Amino acid sequence: MGDIIRNLLMVFLFLISVVLIFLILIQKARGGGLGSAFGGGGADSILGPAGGNKITMITTLLAVAFVVICMFVSFFLPPQGGVGSVVGETLQAAPAAPPPVAPPVEEEGVPPADAVDPAS
């Protein structure tokens, strides 16, 4: 059941992102930005002179819906295929090897630790 919901939400995310791209590109740029380069005055011809406010509101609602769906998918639905990240797969696949042991360092005048006889 989780896979069906996840796939359905992914389709919704894709559709919302495509609509958001379209809406952002047709908005009139306030500062002469990228929207005017792609014909940003399209909102006036589609919805009339007051259509800019409608498009801005729809864009905001779709952006909020996009973020909410992304958070829902990442927090509440289990990852597909077991492990959810590459790091987890690497940690599970790699056997734990003991760290290498460095040889003891001998200083002048000090015998090595294994040479000291505790009985003496």
C-alpha positions, 0 to 999 in steps of 0.5 A: 500500500505504501508503494502505491501512495508513494508512486501516486505522490511522485506523479503529483509532485511531477505534475505540480513541478511542471505547472509551477515552471509554466506559471513562473515563466508566464508571470510578469517580471517585476524587475525585468527578470527572466520572465520577460525574456520568455514572454512574461506578459502572457498572464495579462492576455490569458486572465486579463489585467487582474490575472497577475494576482490570481497567478501569484496566488496559484503559484504560492499554493502550488509551491506550498503543496509541493513542499508539504508533499515532499516532507510527507514522502520523506518523513512518513513513507518507508523507502523503497527497496529497504535501505534509503541511502547509499551510505546505509548500503555501503555500511551494510555491505562492508565488513567491519575490519579491525583497525591496524595496530601500530608497533610499540615505539621504543624510547632510549632508556625505557624498556618496552612494556612487554619486557617489564616483569611484574614479579620483580 
